[in-house]
Amino acid sequence: MAIVTTLMSCDTHEKVKLSNGSFIDAINGTMIKYRDYDEICVQRSQGKWYICEDGETKDTVLVRASGTVIHRVGRIRNY
């Protein structure tokens, strides 16, 4: 049972500081291990922040039929 739980919870959370100075907790489903101060793109979709997997690298707002997607650039802050 523990192995199944471990395999299903591969996503990790990263603390990210956005350019406006605010901190967010973003889900990292990319399997990339980021270091402190690495610059990354995050996206907000359906009420949660995620590290971008769609190639986006700048601040944008996309309006789609499935909902608005907000992209922001920030830096990893692991304390």
MARVOLO-867214 format. One line per field, with one value per residue: residue number from 0; y, x, z of N, C-alpha, C in turn. Coordinates in steps of 0.05 Angstrom, whole numbers, plus 5000, padded with zeros to 4 digits. Layout:
BEGIN
seq	(NUM ...)
nY	(Y ...)
nX	(X ...)
nZ	(Z ...)
caY	(Y ...)
caX	(X ...)
caZ	(Z ...)
cY	(Y ...)
cX	(X ...)
cZ	(Z ...)
//
This chain:
BEGIN
seq	(0 1 2 3 4 5 6 7 8 9 10 11 12 13 14 15 16 17 18 19 20 21 22 23 24 25 26 27 28 29 30 31 32 33 34 35 36 37 38 39 40 41 42 43 44 45 46 47 48 49 50 51 52 53 54 55 56 57 58 59 60 61 62 63 64 65 66 67 68 69 70 71 72 73 74 75 76 77 78)
nY	(4976 5025 5033 5042 5090 5124 5124 5148 5199 5234 5287 5348 5404 5471 5530 5593 5657 5711 5764 5809 5806 5773 5709 5642 5575 5526 5471 5420 5383 5366 5334 5355 5376 5433 5488 5534 5600 5591 5612 5607 5590 5597 5574 5592 5557 5536 5549 5533 5536 5518 5492 5511 5470 5477 5504 5559 5622 5673 5729 5722 5723 5677 5665 5614 5565 5528 5557 5613 5620 5638 5660 5668 5694 5672 5660 5603 5592 5561 5552)
nX	(5016 5039 5076 5043 5018 5063 5079 5035 5038 5076 5081 5109 5114 5133 5161 5151 5174 5142 5147 5122 5133 5103 5092 5081 5054 5071 5051 5094 5096 5133 5177 5227 5282 5288 5333 5348 5330 5325 5297 5230 5169 5103 5035 4967 4910 4845 4841 4890 4962 5012 5075 5097 5086 5078 5111 5109 5139 5134 5097 5030 4960 4912 4851 4807 4759 4755 4768 4803 4874 4929 4994 5056 5121 5172 5215 5247 5244 5272 5267)
nZ	(5000 5015 4974 4929 4945 4946 4892 4869 4888 4862 4848 4871 4915 4905 4931 4906 4887 4861 4811 4831 4884 4917 4948 4926 4928 4887 4847 4827 4774 4738 4745 4748 4785 4818 4834 4887 4871 4816 4754 4735 4700 4722 4725 4735 4743 4747 4801 4825 4830 4783 4761 4697 4641 4589 4556 4561 4576 4595 4625 4618 4600 4585 4555 4554 4532 4573 4616 4648 4640 4675 4667 4700 4715 4758 4815 4844 4913 4962 5027)
caY	(5000 5048 5037 5054 5118 5138 5127 5166 5226 5243 5316 5361 5432 5489 5557 5611 5686 5724 5790 5829 5802 5753 5681 5623 5547 5515 5442 5413 5356 5363 5316 5370 5385 5461 5498 5561 5623 5584 5626 5589 5600 5583 5581 5588 5545 5523 5555 5524 5544 5495 5499 5508 5448 5483 5520 5588 5634 5702 5736 5724 5713 5664 5659 5590 5555 5513 5576 5631 5610 5660 5652 5688 5686 5675 5646 5584 5600 5539 5557)
caX	(5000 5057 5088 5023 5016 5087 5078 5013 5043 5102 5082 5120 5107 5155 5156 5159 5170 5134 5160 5110 5142 5087 5100 5060 5061 5064 5054 5115 5091 5151 5198 5252 5290 5297 5350 5340 5332 5320 5274 5211 5142 5081 5009 4944 4888 4825 4846 4916 4986 5028 5098 5089 5095 5068 5131 5106 5162 5129 5072 5008 4933 4898 4823 4799 4732 4756 4774 4826 4899 4947 5023 5073 5149 5181 5240 5245 5255 5271 5279)
caZ	(5000 5016 4947 4912 4954 4938 4863 4861 4897 4851 4847 4894 4917 4905 4939 4884 4891 4836 4806 4848 4912 4931 4948 4921 4930 4861 4843 4807 4762 4716 4753 4748 4812 4815 4855 4897 4853 4787 4743 4723 4694 4736 4714 4753 4729 4764 4830 4836 4815 4773 4744 4669 4625 4562 4542 4566 4591 4602 4638 4599 4609 4563 4561 4540 4538 4598 4638 4644 4649 4681 4669 4713 4718 4786 4823 4865 4939 4980 5053)
cY	(5025 5054 5051 5084 5135 5143 5147 5195 5236 5273 5327 5390 5449 5517 5575 5640 5698 5752 5812 5826 5782 5725 5663 5595 5535 5485 5437 5385 5350 5343 5329 5380 5413 5469 5526 5582 5616 5599 5606 5603 5583 5591 5575 5579 5531 5525 5545 5534 5519 5506 5492 5484 5453 5500 5550 5599 5663 5705 5739 5715 5702 5658 5636 5582 5541 5531 5592 5618 5634 5649 5675 5676 5691 5660 5627 5595 5578 5547 5536)
cX	(5017 5070 5068 5019 5039 5087 5057 5019 5070 5104 5093 5111 5133 5146 5167 5154 5165 5147 5148 5116 5126 5098 5076 5071 5052 5069 5074 5109 5111 5173 5226 5258 5302 5314 5339 5348 5331 5296 5256 5186 5123 5055 4987 4921 4870 4831 4872 4938 5002 5053 5092 5102 5088 5087 5129 5129 5158 5102 5050 4982 4919 4870 4814 4771 4732 4763 4799 4851 4918 4976 5038 5101 5157 5207 5234 5258 5251 5283 5271)
cZ	(5000 4989 4929 4919 4944 4908 4854 4869 4888 4850 4873 4893 4918 4914 4917 4892 4864 4834 4823 4878 4928 4928 4942 4925 4904 4860 4821 4797 4740 4721 4751 4776 4808 4839 4864 4876 4823 4778 4729 4716 4711 4723 4735 4736 4748 4794 4841 4818 4808 4759 4716 4656 4595 4546 4546 4583 4598 4615 4617 4612 4584 4571 4542 4548 4565 4622 4632 4655 4652 4683 4682 4715 4747 4790 4846 4890 4959 5007 5072)
//
